[in-house]
Amino acid sequence: MADCSPWQPRRPCEAYRAEWKLCRSARHFLHHYYFHGERPACEQWRRDLASFRDWEERQSAEAQRSLCESEQARVQAARKHILVWALRQSPPADWHLPLPQEDE
């Protein structure tokens, strides 16, 4: 992991609170359960909020390290998802032709 020594949080405290509140909402629970078949894990958002408050109040090195690692893990998780579809540079050569009709 990268060095986080001259680190400032990228998000304000309210952003962590909003993410935690959203994660605990009934709408998010139903959406997450429908798509993933399991309850959403909101514990990380609660830990991030607590770490941010600790860092804000006492400039705690442990809280700074925890927040830095959490943000880096979030960035790495976002990067690991690749595009499913290959993006086109130009349309297919026969895009203007009528579609073939299916025989019934």
BADO-610961 format. One record per residue (C-alpha): x negated, y, z negated. Coordinates in Angstrom, 3 decimals. Example, Ala and Ser with C-alpha at 12.3 -4.5 7.8 and 13.67 -1.06 7.14 Angstrom:
[pt [-12.300,-4.500,-7.800]]
[pt [-13.670,-1.060,-7.140]]
//
This chain:
[pt [0.000,0.000,0.000]]
[pt [-1.070,3.564,0.583]]
[pt [-2.473,5.817,-2.115]]
[pt [0.234,7.915,-3.782]]
[pt [-1.961,10.189,-5.930]]
[pt [-1.008,13.630,-4.454]]
[pt [2.557,12.456,-4.132]]
[pt [5.755,14.459,-4.309]]
[pt [9.147,12.734,-4.032]]
[pt [10.584,12.929,-0.536]]
[pt [14.124,13.052,-1.832]]
[pt [15.748,15.229,-4.464]]
[pt [17.120,13.602,-7.603]]
[pt [20.659,14.055,-6.327]]
[pt [19.883,11.835,-3.315]]
[pt [18.990,8.892,-5.582]]
[pt [22.125,9.511,-7.645]]
[pt [24.290,9.650,-4.497]]
[pt [22.782,6.414,-3.134]]
[pt [23.382,4.636,-6.441]]
[pt [26.941,5.946,-6.631]]
[pt [27.633,4.877,-3.026]]
[pt [26.176,1.430,-3.654]]
[pt [28.527,0.934,-6.610]]
[pt [31.648,2.125,-4.740]]
[pt [34.452,-0.289,-3.874]]
[pt [34.281,0.606,-0.186]]
[pt [30.565,-0.207,0.021]]
[pt [31.095,-3.412,-1.959]]
[pt [33.779,-4.634,0.449]]
[pt [31.761,-3.622,3.521]]
[pt [28.580,-5.295,2.271]]
[pt [30.406,-8.431,1.133]]
[pt [32.205,-8.717,4.473]]
[pt [29.028,-8.419,6.556]]
[pt [26.493,-10.177,4.321]]
[pt [28.622,-12.535,2.217]]
[pt [27.082,-11.347,-1.040]]
[pt [27.350,-8.510,-3.500]]
[pt [25.193,-5.451,-2.769]]
[pt [22.045,-5.113,-4.880]]
[pt [22.295,-1.681,-6.495]]
[pt [19.664,-2.260,-9.161]]
[pt [16.844,-0.748,-7.090]]
[pt [18.744,2.537,-6.681]]
[pt [19.317,2.661,-10.459]]
[pt [15.611,2.004,-11.102]]
[pt [14.650,4.696,-8.569]]
[pt [16.955,7.213,-10.249]]
[pt [15.545,6.381,-13.686]]
[pt [11.975,6.573,-12.362]]
[pt [12.668,9.913,-10.710]]
[pt [14.069,11.339,-13.934]]
[pt [11.073,10.000,-15.863]]
[pt [8.666,11.480,-13.328]]
[pt [10.517,14.801,-13.344]]
[pt [10.526,15.071,-17.162]]
[pt [7.112,13.638,-18.084]]
[pt [5.142,13.360,-14.824]]
[pt [4.757,9.664,-15.673]]
[pt [2.177,7.846,-13.538]]
[pt [4.163,4.608,-13.831]]
[pt [7.321,6.318,-12.555]]
[pt [5.355,7.905,-9.709]]
[pt [3.916,4.522,-8.702]]
[pt [7.336,2.877,-8.906]]
[pt [8.978,5.538,-6.718]]
[pt [6.128,5.498,-4.217]]
[pt [6.256,1.715,-3.847]]
[pt [10.033,1.771,-3.539]]
[pt [9.947,4.380,-0.766]]
[pt [7.200,2.488,1.067]]
[pt [9.171,-0.775,0.800]]
[pt [12.241,1.006,2.198]]
[pt [10.213,2.323,5.164]]
[pt [8.702,-1.125,5.822]]
[pt [12.144,-2.764,5.695]]
[pt [13.468,-0.268,8.247]]
[pt [10.513,-0.922,10.552]]
[pt [10.877,-4.699,10.546]]
[pt [14.233,-4.611,12.340]]
[pt [13.564,-4.624,16.058]]
[pt [15.967,-3.763,18.844]]
[pt [18.033,-6.711,20.017]]
[pt [18.598,-5.338,23.491]]
[pt [15.867,-4.275,25.871]]
[pt [16.441,-0.661,26.911]]
[pt [16.723,-0.024,30.644]]
[pt [14.626,2.496,32.484]]
[pt [17.060,2.621,35.411]]
[pt [20.465,1.085,36.274]]
[pt [20.695,-2.255,38.107]]
[pt [20.437,-2.037,41.884]]
[pt [24.006,-3.313,42.402]]
[pt [25.707,-1.227,39.721]]
[pt [28.024,0.464,42.238]]
[pt [29.454,-2.769,43.711]]
[pt [32.874,-3.981,42.527]]
[pt [32.896,-6.667,39.873]]
[pt [33.641,-10.203,41.037]]
[pt [37.220,-11.201,40.337]]
[pt [37.697,-14.365,38.338]]
[pt [39.847,-17.051,39.952]]
[pt [42.762,-18.063,37.804]]
//
